[in-house]
């Protein structure tokens, strides 16, 4: 009888032991965002060049949102924001929002919904510091 009670107590203790939760830290989220931005960089530059007629440098790139198209799907929509500048961070600066989807054959990212707005001293947007 003692071995059965001991076994039940052991099972009870193991089942009630706290489980270690696996959560992304803030650093992990920033690293994932940075990786996504690096992979999207050629597409961001292509959309900026197509919109402005010339390639502009940009800074303050951030992922605004990521949406998956269906559970288990590898098709996504990613909203990105950047701030363009000329030369040594001189104006005119533009706040740019671009939506990308990879709903095409071959996994190419397609830019859509390009919006730009001139930034003035009154409506500047702070950048997130790089890691």
Backbone as JSON Lines, residues from 0, in Angstrom:
{"i":0,"aa":"X","n":[0.82,-1.19,0.0],"ca":[0.0,0.0,0.0],"c":[0.87,1.27,0.0]}
{"i":1,"aa":"X","n":[2.0,1.24,0.75],"ca":[2.89,2.41,0.81],"c":[3.45,2.79,-0.56]}
{"i":2,"aa":"X","n":[3.86,1.81,-1.39],"ca":[4.39,2.2,-2.7],"c":[3.33,2.87,-3.57]}
{"i":3,"aa":"X","n":[2.09,2.46,-3.47],"ca":[1.03,3.06,-4.28],"c":[0.79,4.5,-3.82]}
{"i":4,"aa":"X","n":[0.74,4.74,-2.52],"ca":[0.54,6.09,-2.0],"c":[1.72,6.97,-2.38]}
{"i":5,"aa":"X","n":[2.94,6.44,-2.28],"ca":[4.13,7.2,-2.64],"c":[4.09,7.57,-4.12]}
{"i":6,"aa":"X","n":[3.69,6.63,-4.96],"ca":[3.6,6.89,-6.38],"c":[2.54,7.96,-6.68]}
{"i":7,"aa":"X","n":[1.41,7.9,-6.01],"ca":[0.36,8.9,-6.21],"c":[0.82,10.29,-5.76]}
{"i":8,"aa":"X","n":[1.52,10.35,-4.63],"ca":[2.05,11.63,-4.14],"c":[3.07,12.19,-5.13]}
{"i":9,"aa":"X","n":[3.93,11.33,-5.67],"ca":[4.93,11.77,-6.64],"c":[4.26,12.3,-7.91]}
{"i":10,"aa":"X","n":[3.26,11.59,-8.39],"ca":[2.53,12.05,-9.58],"c":[1.84,13.38,-9.31]}
{"i":11,"aa":"X","n":[1.26,13.54,-8.13],"ca":[0.6,14.78,-7.77],"c":[1.59,15.94,-7.72]}
{"i":12,"aa":"X","n":[2.75,15.71,-7.14],"ca":[3.77,16.77,-7.04],"c":[4.26,17.17,-8.43]}
{"i":13,"aa":"X","n":[4.53,16.2,-9.28],"ca":[5.03,16.5,-10.63],"c":[3.98,17.22,-11.44]}
{"i":14,"aa":"X","n":[2.73,16.83,-11.31],"ca":[1.68,17.47,-12.11],"c":[1.37,18.88,-11.62]}
{"i":15,"aa":"X","n":[1.61,19.18,-10.37],"ca":[1.34,20.52,-9.84],"c":[2.55,21.45,-9.9]}
{"i":16,"aa":"X","n":[3.71,20.92,-10.32],"ca":[4.91,21.75,-10.41],"c":[4.7,22.82,-11.48]}
{"i":17,"aa":"X","n":[5.15,24.04,-11.22],"ca":[4.94,25.11,-12.2],"c":[5.69,24.81,-13.5]}
{"i":18,"aa":"X","n":[5.04,25.1,-14.59],"ca":[5.65,24.92,-15.9],"c":[6.38,26.2,-16.28]}
{"i":19,"aa":"X","n":[7.5,26.02,-16.93],"ca":[8.26,27.18,-17.39],"c":[7.58,27.75,-18.63]}
{"i":20,"aa":"X","n":[7.22,29.01,-18.58],"ca":[6.57,29.65,-19.72],"c":[7.63,30.18,-20.66]}
{"i":21,"aa":"X","n":[7.4,30.0,-21.94],"ca":[8.3,30.51,-22.95],"c":[7.67,31.74,-23.58]}
{"i":22,"aa":"X","n":[8.21,32.88,-23.22],"ca":[7.68,34.14,-23.75],"c":[8.8,34.89,-24.45]}
{"i":23,"aa":"X","n":[8.45,35.56,-25.52],"ca":[9.43,36.39,-26.21],"c":[9.72,37.61,-25.35]}
{"i":24,"aa":"X","n":[10.99,37.88,-25.19],"ca":[11.37,39.09,-24.48],"c":[11.32,40.26,-25.46]}
{"i":25,"aa":"X","n":[11.42,41.44,-24.93],"ca":[11.42,42.63,-25.77],"c":[12.58,42.57,-26.77]}
{"i":26,"aa":"X","n":[13.73,42.08,-26.32],"ca":[14.89,41.96,-27.19],"c":[14.61,40.99,-28.34]}
{"i":27,"aa":"X","n":[13.94,39.86,-28.06],"ca":[13.6,38.9,-29.1],"c":[12.68,39.52,-30.15]}
{"i":28,"aa":"X","n":[11.71,40.3,-29.7],"ca":[10.78,40.94,-30.63],"c":[11.52,41.93,-31.51]}
{"i":29,"aa":"X","n":[12.44,42.73,-30.93],"ca":[13.21,43.69,-31.73],"c":[14.09,42.96,-32.75]}
{"i":30,"aa":"X","n":[14.68,41.83,-32.33],"ca":[15.52,41.07,-33.25],"c":[14.69,40.53,-34.42]}
{"i":31,"aa":"X","n":[13.49,40.03,-34.14],"ca":[12.62,39.53,-35.2],"c":[12.21,40.67,-36.15]}
{"i":32,"aa":"X","n":[11.87,41.82,-35.58],"ca":[11.52,42.97,-36.41],"c":[12.7,43.38,-37.29]}
{"i":33,"aa":"X","n":[13.91,43.41,-36.71],"ca":[15.1,43.78,-37.48],"c":[15.34,42.79,-38.62]}
{"i":34,"aa":"X","n":[15.14,41.51,-38.35],"ca":[15.32,40.5,-39.39],"c":[14.32,40.7,-40.52]}
{"i":35,"aa":"X","n":[13.07,40.95,-40.19],"ca":[12.04,41.18,-41.2],"c":[12.39,42.42,-42.03]}
{"i":36,"aa":"X","n":[12.84,43.48,-41.37],"ca":[13.2,44.71,-42.08],"c":[14.39,44.5,-43.01]}
{"i":37,"aa":"X","n":[15.36,43.69,-42.59],"ca":[16.51,43.39,-43.45],"c":[16.04,42.62,-44.69]}
{"i":38,"aa":"X","n":[15.14,41.66,-44.5],"ca":[14.64,40.88,-45.63],"c":[13.78,41.73,-46.58]}
{"i":39,"aa":"X","n":[13.08,42.72,-46.04],"ca":[12.23,43.58,-46.86],"c":[12.98,44.78,-47.45]}
{"i":40,"aa":"X","n":[14.22,45.01,-47.05],"ca":[14.95,46.21,-47.46],"c":[14.96,46.44,-48.97]}
{"i":41,"aa":"X","n":[15.25,45.43,-49.8],"ca":[15.25,45.71,-51.25],"c":[13.87,46.13,-51.76]}
{"i":42,"aa":"X","n":[12.83,45.59,-51.18],"ca":[11.46,45.92,-51.6],"c":[11.06,47.31,-51.11]}
{"i":43,"aa":"X","n":[11.52,47.68,-49.91],"ca":[11.26,49.03,-49.4],"c":[11.93,50.06,-50.31]}
{"i":44,"aa":"X","n":[13.2,49.83,-50.63],"ca":[13.94,50.75,-51.5],"c":[13.29,50.84,-52.88]}
{"i":45,"aa":"X","n":[12.84,49.71,-53.42],"ca":[12.19,49.69,-54.73],"c":[10.91,50.53,-54.72]}
{"i":46,"aa":"X","n":[10.1,50.4,-53.67],"ca":[8.85,51.16,-53.58],"c":[9.12,52.65,-53.4]}
{"i":47,"aa":"X","n":[10.13,53.0,-52.61],"ca":[10.48,54.41,-52.42],"c":[10.95,55.02,-53.74]}
{"i":48,"aa":"X","n":[11.8,54.29,-54.47],"ca":[12.29,54.79,-55.76],"c":[11.14,54.95,-56.75]}
{"i":49,"aa":"X","n":[10.24,53.99,-56.77],"ca":[9.1,54.05,-57.7],"c":[8.18,55.24,-57.36]}
{"i":50,"aa":"X","n":[7.99,55.5,-56.08],"ca":[7.09,56.59,-55.67],"c":[7.71,57.97,-55.9]}
{"i":51,"aa":"X","n":[8.96,58.14,-55.49],"ca":[9.6,59.46,-55.56],"c":[10.36,59.7,-56.87]}
{"i":52,"aa":"X","n":[10.55,58.66,-57.68],"ca":[11.28,58.82,-58.93],"c":[12.78,58.76,-58.76]}
{"i":53,"aa":"X","n":[13.24,58.63,-57.55],"ca":[14.67,58.48,-57.25],"c":[14.79,57.74,-55.92]}
{"i":54,"aa":"X","n":[15.94,57.12,-55.74],"ca":[16.17,56.4,-54.49],"c":[16.47,57.39,-53.38]}
{"i":55,"aa":"X","n":[15.76,57.28,-52.28],"ca":[16.0,58.11,-51.11],"c":[16.44,57.21,-49.97]}
{"i":56,"aa":"X","n":[17.36,57.74,-49.17],"ca":[17.76,56.99,-47.98],"c":[16.64,57.08,-46.96]}
{"i":57,"aa":"X","n":[16.62,56.12,-46.05],"ca":[15.59,56.14,-45.01],"c":[16.16,55.65,-43.69]}
{"i":58,"aa":"X","n":[15.44,55.98,-42.65],"ca":[15.85,55.65,-41.28],"c":[14.58,55.38,-40.5]}
{"i":59,"aa":"X","n":[14.72,55.03,-39.25],"ca":[13.59,54.84,-38.34],"c":[12.6,53.79,-38.85]}
{"i":60,"aa":"X","n":[13.09,52.76,-39.51],"ca":[12.22,51.71,-40.03],"c":[11.59,50.93,-38.88]}
{"i":61,"aa":"X","n":[10.3,50.72,-38.98],"ca":[9.58,49.97,-37.95],"c":[8.5,49.11,-38.59]}
{"i":62,"aa":"X","n":[8.25,47.97,-37.98],"ca":[7.14,47.12,-38.37],"c":[5.92,47.61,-37.59]}
{"i":63,"aa":"X","n":[4.89,48.03,-38.32],"ca":[3.66,48.48,-37.66],"c":[2.75,47.3,-37.33]}
{"i":64,"aa":"X","n":[2.64,46.35,-38.27],"ca":[1.8,45.18,-38.02],"c":[2.18,44.06,-38.97]}
{"i":65,"aa":"X","n":[1.87,42.85,-38.54],"ca":[2.05,41.65,-39.35],"c":[0.76,40.85,-39.23]}
{"i":66,"aa":"X","n":[0.22,40.46,-40.37],"ca":[-1.01,39.66,-40.38],"c":[-0.78,38.41,-41.22]}
{"i":67,"aa":"X","n":[-1.2,37.28,-40.7],"ca":[-1.11,36.02,-41.42],"c":[-2.44,35.78,-42.13]}
{"i":68,"aa":"X","n":[-2.37,35.29,-43.37],"ca":[-3.58,35.02,-44.15],"c":[-3.96,33.55,-43.97]}
{"i":69,"aa":"X","n":[-4.64,33.26,-42.89],"ca":[-5.1,31.89,-42.64],"c":[-4.14,31.13,-41.74]}
{"i":70,"aa":"X","n":[-4.71,30.35,-40.87],"ca":[-3.93,29.57,-39.92],"c":[-3.05,28.57,-40.66]}
{"i":71,"aa":"X","n":[-1.78,28.53,-40.32],"ca":[-0.84,27.61,-40.95],"c":[-0.33,28.08,-42.3]}
{"i":72,"aa":"X","n":[-0.78,29.22,-42.75],"ca":[-0.38,29.76,-44.05],"c":[0.97,30.47,-43.92]}
{"i":73,"aa":"X","n":[1.69,30.52,-45.01],"ca":[2.93,31.3,-45.06],"c":[2.75,32.56,-45.89]}
{"i":74,"aa":"X","n":[1.52,33.01,-46.0],"ca":[1.21,34.25,-46.7],"c":[0.93,35.33,-45.67]}
{"i":75,"aa":"X","n":[1.6,36.47,-45.82],"ca":[1.52,37.52,-44.81],"c":[1.29,38.88,-45.45]}
{"i":76,"aa":"X","n":[0.8,39.8,-44.63],"ca":[0.76,41.23,-44.94],"c":[1.56,41.92,-43.84]}
{"i":77,"aa":"X","n":[2.52,42.75,-44.26],"ca":[3.38,43.46,-43.31],"c":[3.27,44.95,-43.59]}
{"i":78,"aa":"X","n":[2.95,45.73,-42.56],"ca":[2.92,47.19,-42.67],"c":[4.21,47.75,-42.09]}
{"i":79,"aa":"X","n":[4.9,48.56,-42.9],"ca":[6.2,49.11,-42.52],"c":[6.11,50.63,-42.55]}
{"i":80,"aa":"X","n":[6.81,51.27,-41.62],"ca":[6.93,52.73,-41.67],"c":[8.4,53.1,-41.65]}
{"i":81,"aa":"X","n":[8.75,54.1,-42.44],"ca":[10.12,54.62,-42.49],"c":[10.06,56.14,-42.6]}
{"i":82,"aa":"X","n":[11.18,56.78,-42.35],"ca":[11.31,58.22,-42.55],"c":[12.46,58.43,-43.54]}
{"i":83,"aa":"X","n":[12.14,59.05,-44.68],"ca":[13.17,59.29,-45.69],"c":[13.92,60.58,-45.37]}
{"i":84,"aa":"X","n":[15.12,60.67,-45.93],"ca":[15.91,61.89,-45.79],"c":[16.82,62.02,-47.0]}
{"i":85,"aa":"X","n":[17.44,63.17,-47.15],"ca":[18.38,63.39,-48.24],"c":[19.72,63.8,-47.67]}
{"i":86,"aa":"X","n":[20.77,63.37,-48.31],"ca":[22.14,63.67,-47.92],"c":[22.36,63.3,-46.45]}
{"i":87,"aa":"X","n":[22.89,64.22,-45.66],"ca":[23.22,63.94,-44.26],"c":[22.0,64.2,-43.37]}
{"i":88,"aa":"X","n":[20.95,63.45,-43.59],"ca":[19.7,63.56,-42.83],"c":[19.06,64.94,-42.97]}
{"i":89,"aa":"X","n":[19.21,65.51,-44.15],"ca":[18.62,66.82,-44.41],"c":[17.19,66.68,-44.93]}
{"i":90,"aa":"X","n":[16.38,67.7,-44.72],"ca":[15.05,67.7,-45.29],"c":[15.13,67.81,-46.82]}
{"i":91,"aa":"X","n":[14.1,67.52,-47.55],"ca":[12.77,67.18,-47.02],"c":[12.72,65.75,-46.52]}
{"i":92,"aa":"X","n":[12.09,65.6,-45.39],"ca":[11.88,64.28,-44.8],"c":[10.44,63.89,-45.04]}
{"i":93,"aa":"X","n":[10.23,62.63,-45.34],"ca":[8.88,62.13,-45.55],"c":[8.62,60.96,-44.6]}
{"i":94,"aa":"X","n":[7.47,60.97,-44.01],"ca":[6.99,59.83,-43.24],"c":[6.3,58.91,-44.24]}
{"i":95,"aa":"X","n":[6.77,57.67,-44.37],"ca":[6.28,56.75,-45.4],"c":[5.7,55.5,-44.75]}
{"i":96,"aa":"X","n":[4.51,55.12,-45.18],"ca":[3.88,53.84,-44.8],"c":[3.75,53.0,-46.06]}
{"i":97,"aa":"X","n":[4.19,51.74,-45.98],"ca":[4.06,50.83,-47.11],"c":[3.51,49.51,-46.58]}
{"i":98,"aa":"X","n":[2.56,48.95,-47.31],"ca":[2.03,47.62,-46.99],"c":[2.6,46.64,-48.0]}
{"i":99,"aa":"X","n":[3.16,45.54,-47.5],"ca":[3.72,44.49,-48.35],"c":[2.93,43.2,-48.15]}
{"i":100,"aa":"X","n":[2.73,42.46,-49.24],"ca":[2.14,41.12,-49.16],"c":[3.0,40.18,-49.97]}
{"i":101,"aa":"X","n":[3.02,38.92,-49.55],"ca":[3.75,37.92,-50.32],"c":[2.78,36.91,-50.92]}
{"i":102,"aa":"X","n":[1.65,37.41,-51.41],"ca":[0.62,36.56,-51.99],"c":[0.91,36.18,-53.43]}
{"i":103,"aa":"X","n":[2.11,36.38,-53.9],"ca":[2.42,36.08,-55.29],"c":[3.19,34.77,-55.41]}
{"i":104,"aa":"X","n":[3.23,34.26,-56.6],"ca":[3.98,33.03,-56.87],"c":[5.46,33.31,-56.69]}
{"i":105,"aa":"X","n":[6.16,32.41,-56.03],"ca":[7.59,32.58,-55.82],"c":[7.93,33.33,-54.55]}
{"i":106,"aa":"X","n":[6.95,33.78,-53.8],"ca":[7.21,34.42,-52.52],"c":[7.72,35.84,-52.61]}
{"i":107,"aa":"X","n":[7.65,36.46,-53.78],"ca":[8.06,37.86,-53.91],"c":[7.13,38.74,-53.1]}
{"i":108,"aa":"X","n":[7.7,39.79,-52.52],"ca":[6.9,40.75,-51.75],"c":[6.44,41.86,-52.69]}
{"i":109,"aa":"X","n":[5.16,42.15,-52.64],"ca":[4.56,43.18,-53.47],"c":[4.16,44.35,-52.58]}
{"i":110,"aa":"X","n":[4.63,45.55,-52.93],"ca":[4.28,46.75,-52.19],"c":[2.96,47.32,-52.67]}
{"i":111,"aa":"X","n":[2.16,47.75,-51.72],"ca":[0.88,48.38,-52.06],"c":[0.58,49.41,-50.99]}
{"i":112,"aa":"X","n":[-0.42,50.19,-51.21],"ca":[-0.88,51.17,-50.22],"c":[0.28,52.04,-49.73]}
{"i":113,"aa":"X","n":[0.99,52.66,-50.66],"ca":[2.1,53.55,-50.34],"c":[1.54,54.91,-49.96]}
{"i":114,"aa":"X","n":[1.87,55.39,-48.76],"ca":[1.44,56.71,-48.32],"c":[2.66,57.48,-47.84]}
{"i":115,"aa":"X","n":[2.75,58.75,-48.23],"ca":[3.85,59.58,-47.75],"c":[3.31,60.93,-47.32]}
{"i":116,"aa":"X","n":[3.98,61.51,-46.34],"ca":[3.59,62.81,-45.8],"c":[4.86,63.57,-45.44]}
{"i":117,"aa":"X","n":[4.94,64.83,-45.84],"ca":[6.12,65.64,-45.52],"c":[6.15,65.89,-44.02]}
{"i":118,"aa":"X","n":[7.31,65.69,-43.44],"ca":[7.48,65.99,-42.01],"c":[7.98,67.41,-41.85]}
{"i":119,"aa":"X","n":[7.39,68.1,-40.91],"ca":[7.83,69.46,-40.57],"c":[8.35,69.43,-39.13]}
{"i":120,"aa":"X","n":[8.86,70.54,-38.68],"ca":[9.36,70.62,-37.31],"c":[8.25,70.38,-36.3]}
{"i":121,"aa":"X","n":[7.03,70.69,-36.68],"ca":[5.9,70.53,-35.75],"c":[5.42,69.08,-35.66]}
{"i":122,"aa":"X","n":[5.63,68.3,-36.69],"ca":[5.1,66.94,-36.65],"c":[6.19,65.88,-36.83]}
{"i":123,"aa":"X","n":[7.32,66.05,-36.16],"ca":[8.37,65.06,-36.22],"c":[7.96,63.8,-35.47]}
{"i":124,"aa":"X","n":[8.54,62.71,-35.85],"ca":[8.23,61.41,-35.23],"c":[9.52,60.84,-34.68]}
{"i":125,"aa":"X","n":[9.56,60.5,-33.41],"ca":[10.8,59.98,-32.83],"c":[11.12,58.59,-33.36]}
{"i":126,"aa":"X","n":[12.41,58.32,-33.5],"ca":[12.86,57.0,-33.93],"c":[13.07,56.11,-32.71]}
{"i":127,"aa":"X","n":[12.86,54.82,-32.93],"ca":[13.22,53.86,-31.9],"c":[14.71,53.64,-31.98]}
{"i":128,"aa":"X","n":[15.4,53.59,-30.85],"ca":[16.85,53.38,-30.91],"c":[17.15,51.98,-31.41]}
{"i":129,"aa":"X","n":[18.21,51.83,-32.23],"ca":[18.59,50.5,-32.69],"c":[19.14,49.66,-31.55]}
{"i":130,"aa":"X","n":[19.09,48.35,-31.72],"ca":[19.62,47.45,-30.67],"c":[21.12,47.45,-30.69]}
